[in-house]
Amino acid sequence: MDICIIFRLGIYKIFKSDNSNGLQQVSVMKVLNICTCLILMVSGFSLAEENDLEKTLAYARNEIFARHGRTFTDPVYQKYFEQFDWYRINNNYSDDLLTEEDRRDIKIILRWERELPNLSDRERTYLREITQTMSKYRYLSEGFSIEKKEDITGDGKKDLLKTNVHVIDGKVLCDSEILTNNQIIWKERLVDPYLGLGKSPLFYPDQSDIWVRFYIASKYAAPKITSIAEYEHISIDFG
């Protein structure tokens, strides 16, 4: 079976299966001019929720302090964090308890808050989803995995397509691999994937922060498998 491994970030590779149930690469990567078509998203947030983005960012920033047991003079924040099982008041709290990652993320959120008045509605939607992604994954050092099972090699058995998204030394890594009979027959790594989410400097490739890149990875890094025939109209040598 001839297959095409598609990265929705615009990179694809062409492979052909061989008699040993492996994959032989017969064409090198090519960048497609389709990125702008891939980032159109339908927001699941109401207008009221969008208008609360300022509060969402403020809660996300203060949660970093709350995780170390800080108390808040503002009763709104104090009541909010007291509802979580993980919140324990630390009478010996000081900012010295903040980790390097904590200080990085505080700076990132402060930057988001400063840029917020300049964002378009779509950019605000992205920023809300990026904030949710940060809140969900910032305490998971191992990142997360996306797994799919399908017959990739054409032998009638289910193969595993696995993508792990994680952070090492400030870089977002997307490691994808195909396993058949518990053997890795293909693997690929994307580093700091990028899509143009908007015109704000927050989304510039040379200015985007780690959580913008992590969000892009979580939404678009996992490749899909399709037939070569689906992309044969693209000018490329299929071997």
N, C-alpha and C positions, 0 to 999 in steps of 0.2 A: 504494500500500500504506500503510495506516495503522499506525503503529508507536508503541511505548511504550518510552522509554529509562529503564531502571530502575537507580537507584543503590542498592546493597544497604545503604547507610547509612540508607535510609528515604525518600529523595527521588526522585520520579519526574517526568518531563515527558512530555507527550503531543504527538505531531507527526503531521502528514499529509503525504504526498508530493504534490508538484504536478507539472504537466506538464513542467517544466524539470529534472526529476530532483533538485530541491532539497527541503528540508524546511521546511514552514511550521508554526511553533508555534501551536497553537490552544488551549492551556491552560497556565496558570502552574503552578509547582511546588507540590506539596502534601506535607506530612510525614505519613508513615504510622506508626501505633503498632505497628511490627513489629520494632523493634530487638532486643528481648529474645529474639525467636525466631531471630534471625540469628546470634547470637554463640555458640550452642551448638556446640561442636567436639569431635571425638573425638581424644584425644591419641595420638600415635604413640610416646610415651616409656614405658619400663618403670618400675616402682616404684623399681628400683635407680638409674636415671638421675635420677629425680625427687629422690631422696635426695642426689644429687651436685650439686644446684643451687648449694649454697654454693661448691663448688670451681669450677663453671662461671663464677660471678660473679667469683671471685678471679682466675681465669685471664684473663677478659675485661678486668678492671681492670689487671692487670700487663702485659697485651699492649700497652697504650698506652705504657707505659714501654719495653718491649722493642723496639717499633718504632723507637725512637730510639737503640737500642744499649746500654741499661742492662744491667749484670750484676746477678745476684741472689745474695745470701748464702745463701738457701734452695736447696739443690741440686735439690730437686724442680722448682722453677720454672726454674732454669738448664738442667736437662736437657730439660725440656719445650720451651722456646723454641729450643734448639739444633737441634731436628729440622726447623725451618722454613728454607727457602732465604732468606727475606727477613731473617732475624736475623743481624745483623753487630754484633759487640761494638765499642762506641765508647769508647775509653779516655779520651776527653775529655767523656764524658756529664755533663750537669747538667740539673736540672729546668728550666733556662732554655730548653731545646730544646722543651719542651712548647708546643703551640699553644693558642690560645683554645678551640678545639673539644676538644682533648685534656683540658684542665682542666675543661671543662663535663662531658664524659663520665665523668671520674673521679668528680666530685661526684654525678652521676646514679647510677653503680653503687654508690657508698658508701651512698646513700640506699636503693637496692634491698636491699643487704645488711642495713641496719639494720631494714628493714620485714619482712624474710624470715620471722622467727618468727611474725609475725601473719597471714600469708597462708593462705588455704584451699588445698586441693589443686588446685582449678581455677585459682586465681590464680597458684599456683606454676607450673602448666603454661603459662599465658600469659606469665609472666615469663621462663621458659626460652626460649620462642619469640621473645619480644622481644629477649632477649640475643643469640640467634642472628641475628636480623635486623640488630641493631646491628653485630655482628662482620662480617657479610656486606657491608653497604652503607656503613659509616662512612668508607671510603677511596674511595668512588665519588662524586665531587663532582657528576657529572651525573645521579645517581639511576638509575632504571631505567624501562623501558617495557614495557607489556603491549599486545600487538597481536592483533586478531581480524579475520578476513576473512569477510564474508558479503554477500549481496545485500540491502542495506538499502533502497534506493530503488525496488526492484521492476523494474529495467530488464534483469535477467538477467545483470548483471555483478557481480563481487565488489568490494564497497566495503571500506574499511579503517576499523576502529574502534580508535583508539589512545589509550592513557592513559599519561602520563608522571608519575611520582612523584619529586619532588625537594624540596630544602630551599633557601630563600632568606631571609636575614635572620632565621633562627630559626623560620621558619614552614614547615610541611609543605604543599606545593602539589600538587594532583592535577589535571593538565590533560588533559581528554579532548576528542577531536575525531573527526569523521567526514569521511573524504575519499572523494570519487568523482571519477574521472578526474583525480586529483592536485589537486583543488580542495576546500578546506575548506567544507563545507556546514552544519556545526554544531560548536560548541565550548562547553565548560563548564569552570569552575574551581571546585574545592572547596578551601577553606583550613582547615588543622588539623582534619581530620575526626575525629569522636569517636563512640565506642560505650562503653556502660557495661560494662566487662569484669569488674568486681568491686566490692566494698565498700571495698577498701583505698584510702586517700588517694592511692596511686600512680596510681589510675585515675579520680580525680575530674577533671571537665572543666577546672576552674580550677587544678588542681595537677599534672596529668599532664605528663610531660616530652616532649621532642621525639621520643624513640625509641618511646614508647608510641603517639604519634600517627602516627609513620612506619609502625609495625607495622600499625595499623588501616588506614592507607592502602594498604599492600601487600596486605592480605587482602581488603579490601572496597571499594576506591575505583573499580575498573574497572566501568563500567556494563555492563548487558546489554541486548540488543535483543529485544523480544517484540512480539506483536500487541496492539493496543489491546483486543481482545476479552478478553484474559486478565485485564484489570483493569477491565472495564466495570461490574463489580458495586460498585465503589467510587463513592460519591456525589460526582460531579464532572461539570461540563459539558464534554462532549467536542466541542462545536462542531458 
